[in-house]
Amino acid sequence: MTTTDPAPLTPEARQAILDAEVAKAVRHGWSVQSVSPAQAVLSRTKRIGFFWNLVLCVVTGFLWLIWIAYRALNRKTRTLVIAVDVYGRVTRR
């Protein structure tokens, strides 16, 4: 180990960093799926816009509701994995 390498963090310090990153992601609309001491898995479903779908429903005589129903039943889910290594570096995948 050279003098420029940071010292490894304690498990409690790593957990505090991970908790702060998870809290930040939750404020941005992510929901927590699982948490371990070194990483957390979060997910978020894609939103369906209200305004333009309403406009298109009115314009098409509510035929656009078929597309809205399809999109509502087949929403895409995004997954985010936040990990903290022993030196406190945060990675998001």
C-alpha positions as CSV (number, residue, x, y, z in Angstrom):
1,M,0.0,0.0,0.0
2,T,1.4,3.4,-1.0
3,T,0.9,6.6,0.9
4,T,-1.5,7.9,-1.8
5,D,-4.0,5.0,-1.4
6,P,-6.9,5.8,0.9
7,A,-7.3,3.6,4.0
8,P,-10.1,1.0,3.9
9,L,-13.3,2.1,5.6
10,T,-15.0,0.3,8.4
11,P,-18.2,-1.6,7.6
12,E,-20.1,1.0,9.6
13,A,-18.7,3.9,7.4
14,R,-19.5,2.0,4.2
15,Q,-23.0,1.4,5.4
16,A,-23.4,5.1,6.2
17,I,-22.3,6.0,2.7
18,L,-24.6,3.4,1.2
19,D,-27.6,4.7,3.3
20,A,-27.0,8.2,2.1
21,E,-26.9,7.2,-1.6
22,V,-30.0,5.1,-1.2
23,A,-31.8,8.0,0.5
24,K,-30.8,10.2,-2.4
25,A,-32.2,7.8,-4.9
26,V,-35.4,7.3,-3.0
27,R,-36.0,11.1,-3.1
28,H,-35.7,10.8,-6.9
29,G,-38.5,8.2,-7.2
30,W,-36.7,4.9,-6.8
31,S,-38.0,2.2,-4.5
32,V,-35.8,-0.2,-2.5
33,Q,-35.9,-3.9,-3.4
34,S,-33.1,-5.2,-1.2
35,V,-30.2,-3.9,0.8
36,S,-27.0,-5.7,1.9
37,P,-24.0,-4.3,3.8
38,A,-22.2,-3.6,0.5
39,Q,-24.9,-2.9,-2.0
40,A,-28.6,-2.0,-2.6
41,V,-30.9,-2.9,-5.4
42,L,-33.6,-0.3,-6.3
43,S,-36.2,-0.2,-9.0
44,R,-38.6,2.3,-10.7
45,T,-41.4,1.8,-13.2
46,K,-41.7,4.1,-16.1
47,R,-44.5,6.7,-15.8
48,I,-47.3,7.2,-18.2
49,G,-47.8,10.9,-19.1
50,F,-51.2,12.2,-18.4
51,F,-51.6,15.4,-20.4
52,W,-50.7,14.2,-23.9
53,N,-52.6,10.9,-23.5
54,L,-55.7,12.9,-22.5
55,V,-55.3,15.1,-25.5
56,L,-54.9,12.2,-27.9
57,C,-57.9,10.4,-26.3
58,V,-60.1,13.4,-27.0
59,V,-58.7,13.9,-30.6
60,T,-59.1,10.2,-31.5
61,G,-62.5,9.7,-30.0
62,F,-61.1,7.7,-27.1
63,L,-59.5,5.1,-29.4
64,W,-56.2,6.1,-27.8
65,L,-57.4,4.3,-24.6
66,I,-56.4,1.0,-26.2
67,W,-52.7,2.2,-26.3
68,I,-52.9,3.6,-22.8
69,A,-54.3,0.2,-21.5
70,Y,-51.5,-1.6,-23.3
71,R,-48.8,0.7,-21.9
72,A,-50.3,0.4,-18.4
73,L,-50.3,-3.4,-18.4
74,N,-46.7,-3.6,-19.9
75,R,-44.8,-1.0,-18.0
76,K,-41.1,-1.2,-18.1
77,T,-39.1,-1.4,-14.9
78,R,-35.7,0.0,-14.5
79,T,-33.2,-1.5,-12.0
80,L,-30.4,0.4,-10.2
81,V,-27.7,-1.3,-8.2
82,I,-25.7,1.0,-5.8
83,A,-22.5,-0.5,-4.4
84,V,-19.8,0.9,-2.1
85,D,-16.3,-0.7,-2.1
86,V,-13.9,-0.9,0.8
87,Y,-12.4,2.6,0.0
88,G,-15.8,4.3,-0.1
89,R,-16.2,4.6,-3.8
90,V,-19.8,4.5,-5.0
91,T,-20.7,2.7,-8.2
92,R,-24.1,2.8,-9.9
93,R,-25.2,0.2,-12.5
